[in-house]
Amino acid sequence: MRIEKRQGYEGTGPGAITPDGCAVELYARLPVGSEPDIITAAVPPAAHILELGCGVGRMTHPLLDRGFAVTAVDESAEMLEHVRGARTVRSAIEDLDLGETFDVVTLASFLVHAGDIRVRRALLDTCARHVTAEGCVLIQREGLEWHSDVPRERTDPAGFVARILSADPVGDGVNSVRAEYTFPDATWTQTFLSRPLTPAAFEEALGESGLRVDRYLTDDGMWVRAVKG
């Protein structure tokens, strides 16, 4: 299975680079954030979770530790090599059709902001196709002023600096975003396309795929619980 590099997406630095510009070694180094706690608080215990865009398993492994069953999907074989204890599926998210449904579907990493509207619709259709009628879809959105507050940087307690260097308009409401991660021994960059979405535009996009907001899970509005209907 060969997946072509995505146009407008680039990555630099040591090790394998995925079609959307993610560096596998970088993501293997990044610490786990608050995401597993947010998910755990929003879903039933022992739910079966379909994790779309699992990467190296930064969220997968904590969710498994909390007693969830996880089916982890990623288009990168190199990413999936790092995932342990979960059922893994190699596929582009927009092409996925497992013929089954799950209690919970997650779409993290700001994937809902795909620059191509057709890709965004396909991502959300995949979410709707795979969630049970009573289940939920958990989506991570970009924060307020995410594209306008640039350049910016954050020093992580783990010992690296994460920077958003630029977010430059490339037409049709899409920005080309350039990020950089600097460790004492290596630096990685990633360039990707992102379409800013107001809450109204986000909710409209959900509706096009038969989903609606159930509630916002965080005060900043970055994590959302959506349901069918």
Number of C-alpha atoms within 10 A of each C-alpha: 8 9 11 9 13 13 11 15 18 20 21 16 18 13 12 17 21 22 18 20 20 24 24 22 17 21 14 14 13 14 12 12 10 9 15 17 13 15 21 17 10 15 19 13 11 15 16 19 26 26 25 26 23 25 28 26 25 20 22 24 18 16 21 17 10 13 13 20 18 23 19 26 24 21 22 26 17 18 25 21 13 13 19 14 14 17 12 19 18 16 19 15 22 17 12 19 13 10 7 9 19 22 19 27 28 21 24 19 15 16 21 26 20 18 22 14 14 10 17 20 18 18 23 24 20 21 34 24 21 22 22 18 14 10 22 28 28 25 24 20 24 21 15 15 9 13 20 11 12 15 13 13 14 11 12 11 8 10 10 18 16 19 18 21 17 18 22 16 15 13 9 9 11 19 19 19 21 20 19 18 20 16 14 8 6 11 16 19 21 20 22 21 24 25 23 22 18 13 12 9 11 16 15 16 19 23 15 12 20 16 21 21 20 15 13 15 18 11 7 11 15 16 23 23 23 23 23 21 13
